Amino acid sequence: MGYSPKFIAKMKEVVEQIRDDRMDFPIRVVAALDDTCTVCPHKGKSTCEASIGSNEHVLSMDNKVIHHLELIDGAVYNKSFLVQLTAEKVKADDLDYICKGCSWLSYGVCKEGVTALREKYTTK
C-alpha cells in the first residue's frame, strides 16, 4: 500500500530492515518528514502537501507516537530498543487514537502488525 510505486518500494525496504532481527542500527526519531517521505509524491520542500491540513495531521500522529513511547523528538535510538519499546507499550487499540484519521488504519494491517510484534517480543 502507498502513494506511488516508489513510495511502496521504500516502505517495503524500511519494513524489511525493521523486521530483520539480525540488523540493528540507529534511528533518529522526528516529528517531521522522514526517510520514507523522501520518495512520496506529496513531499514538499519541508512539509507534507497531500492536502490542506495533511502536514498538521502527519505531525500530530508523529507527536502522539513520540509521547506514547516517551521518546525525545530528534533523539537517536537503536532500532532494537524502539522495536522492544513498541512491543511493550503499544496495543492494537492504541492505534485508534495514535493514528486517528490515517487512511491506512481501516485496513487493519497495522493493528495486525502491532499484535504480532507484541506476541513476538513480550510475555503474556
C-alpha positions in Angstrom: 0.0 0.0 0.0 1.2 3.5 -0.6 1.0 6.7 -2.6 3.2 5.6 -5.5 5.3 2.7 -6.7 8.5 4.4 -5.4 6.8 5.0 -2.0 5.7 1.4 -1.8 9.2 0.2 -2.6 10.7 2.5 0.1 8.2 1.4 2.7 8.9 -2.2 1.9 12.6 -1.6 2.3 12.1 0.1 5.7 9.8 -2.5 7.0 12.1 -5.3 6.0 15.0 -3.7 7.8 12.9 -3.1 10.9 11.7 -6.7 10.9 15.2 -8.2 10.4 16.3 -9.2 13.9 19.9 -9.6 12.7 20.1 -5.9 11.9 20.4 -3.1 14.5 21.1 0.5 13.5 20.5 4.0 14.9 17.1 5.7 14.1 16.6 9.4 14.6 13.0 9.9 15.8 11.4 13.0 14.3 8.1 14.7 14.1 8.8 15.8 10.6 9.4 14.5 7.1 11.4 11.3 7.4 13.3 8.9 5.2 10.1 7.3 3.9 8.8 10.7 2.9 11.8 11.2 0.5 10.0 9.4 -2.3 6.4 10.4 -1.5 4.7 12.2 -4.3 3.2 14.6 -1.7 6.5 15.7 -0.2 7.0 19.4 -0.4 10.2 21.2 0.4 9.8 20.7 4.2 6.2 19.6 4.7 3.6 17.1 3.5 1.5 18.7 0.8 -1.0 15.9 0.2 -3.9 18.2 1.0 -4.9 21.1 3.2 -4.1 20.0 6.8 -2.1 16.9 5.9 1.1 18.2 7.3 -0.6 19.0 10.6 -2.2 15.6 10.6 1.1 13.8 10.0 2.9 15.8 12.7 0.1 15.1 15.1 0.5 11.3 14.6 4.3 11.6 14.9 3.9 13.5 18.1 1.4 11.1 19.5 3.8 8.2 18.9 6.7 10.1 20.5 4.6 10.9 23.5 3.1 7.4 23.8 6.6 5.8 23.7 8.0 8.6 26.0 10.7 9.4 23.4 12.5 12.7 22.7 11.9 14.3 19.3 15.2 14.5 17.4 16.9 11.9 19.6 18.6 8.8 18.2 17.8 5.3 19.5 18.8 1.8 18.4 16.3 0.0 16.3 16.2 -2.9 18.7 15.3 -0.6 21.6 12.5 1.0 19.6 11.1 -2.3 18.5 11.1 -3.7 22.0 9.6 -0.5 23.4 6.8 -0.5 20.8 6.0 -4.1 21.6 5.8 -3.3 25.3 3.9 0.0 25.1 1.6 -0.1 22.0 -1.5 -2.2 21.9 -3.6 -2.6 18.7 -6.4 -0.5 20.1 -3.9 2.4 20.9 -3.7 2.9 17.1 -7.3 4.2 17.1 -6.0 7.3 19.0 -2.4 7.5 17.7 -3.4 7.0 14.1 -6.8 8.6 14.1 -7.7 9.8 10.6 -5.0 7.7 8.9 -6.3 6.4 5.6 -4.5 3.0 6.2 -5.9 2.4 9.7 -9.2 0.9 8.4 -7.3 -1.9 6.5 -6.3 -3.4 9.8 -2.7 -4.3 8.8 -1.1 -2.0 11.4 -3.2 -3.5 14.2 -2.2 -6.9 13.0 1.4 -5.9 12.9 1.3 -4.5 16.4 -0.4 -7.6 17.7 2.2 -9.8 16.1 5.0 -7.7 17.4 3.7 -7.9 21.0 3.4 -11.7 20.6 6.9 -12.0 19.5 8.6 -9.6 22.0 6.5 -9.7 25.2 5.4 -12.4 27.6 1.7 -12.8 28.1 
